[in-house]
Amino acid sequence: MMFVLGILLLFAGIMFSVAWHELGHYLAARKFGIKVPEFFVGFGKTLWSRKVGETEFGVKMIPLGGYVRMIGMLPPAKGETLGRSRRTGPFQGLIDDARQQSAMDVLPEDANRQFYTRAPWKRIIVMAAGPFQNLILAVILFAIAIMGVGVPTSSTTISTVSQCVLPATAPQTEQCPADAPPSPAAAAGLLPGDKIVAFNGAPVTENDWRSLQEAIRAASGTVTITVERGDQRFDLTPTLIRTQAQDLNDPNRVVDVSFLGVTPVPTIARQGPVTVVVAVGDVIVRTGQAIINLPERLPNLFGSAFLGEERDQDGPVGIVGVSRIGGEFLAAEDFTATQRVLFLLNLLALVNISLFLFNLLPLPPLDGGQIFPALWEAIRKRIARVRGKPDPGPVDAAKLLPVAYVVALLFIGWSAILLVADVVNPIQLPF
């Protein structure tokens, strides 16, 4: 039941994210007086629709995206009569047909409500509004998770105390050998449940184990640790020892640090808005790098889908895969309700960051494929104005249609391979 619930929740969240994206386009287009005949989530056969005003809202069968149809996306060609082109070329028929189809949507009374007639900056806002809706939603989801629920962290309360010090090469056992020296924490009398409130006289922030850990590692010799045990507060004076341990910032690096011999109690603590900003920025950078590396992921994805090769656990995942991950996490018995909520919120936020960045790529038919021509048009207009030349007019986005079809075919092929891989060789969560 929880597995199915997780799949449904993630799928519904992704579809909401798609609709939220399209809502950005719709509201911006209406703001600038552009007519919007259709607003659909999905592609293919219409499952449900309802017309409100001049716009038909609905849901289609294939849940792989959505679209808002605005009239006049393609400008008329210069020096041509509709449907009668004097030019030839391998793609000219395709371009002319698309231009003619675009013009057929425009009624005489809507001539001044076409997309291409708006100033470049307005068209940029209309096309960028969709991706930025996803960014806004991602920030909201991260804020709910980080500020409202909290993030997994370690408290300054002691969970366990190492009773002895063993060499790194020695077998790790629950009982200490008779000749093993006691750990600094055990020798000083620290106990599980003790809450560290100060280190060498400096107050320790509750649930900020990382800062306390850094202070312990940097200290040397005998230190003073103030603890709370029940209703009592007192000082203990362990003598730290030096040892080799992983660097906190680079797990692949071993450094010489001081050792106390305690582990903290894990907890979930709410954080402030700065943590939200840092988290969003970090995810944007990592997601951007992942998108750039997508082409080199194709061989592994194809092999895991059709050749039985091992799936890259850090590789791309589609709607089916994301929904399945959500179902598996909710079905796992080792997590609390709070951890499940955090996982779903963060996963959906990651999906929205991906939609934000992917749609800004300057490739038609993505949103960036309309933003780039509008930017180029604005630059051309400014150059012509400075040089005292006449307005060069709108950039002919129809000339990019061959690129749009190639990109669309590549995207369909990529989505198909991803779907097969997510079904036959899904990414496995590490638990």
Secondary structure, 3 states (H helix, E strand, C coil): CHHHHHHHHHHHHHHHHHHHHHHHHHHHHHHCCCCCCEEEEEEEEEEEEEEECCEEEEEEEEEEEEEEECCCCCCCCCCCECCECCCCCCCHHHHHHHHHHHHHCCCHHHHHHCHHHCCHHHHHHHHHHHHHHHHHHHHHHHHHHHHHHCEEEEEEEEEEECCECCCCCCCCCCCCCCCCCECHHHHHCCCCCCEEEEECCEECCCCCHHHHHHHHHHCCCECCEEEEECCEEEEECCECEEEEEECCCCCCCEEEEEECCEEEEEEEECCCHHHHHHHHHHHHHHHHHHHHCHHHHHHHHHHHHHCCCCCCCCCCCCHHHHHHHHHHHHHCCCCCHHHHHHHHHHHHHHHHHHHHHHHCCCCCCCCHHHHHHHHHHHHHHHHHHHCCCCCCCCCCHHHHHHHHHHHHHHHHHHHHHHHHHHHHCCCCCCC
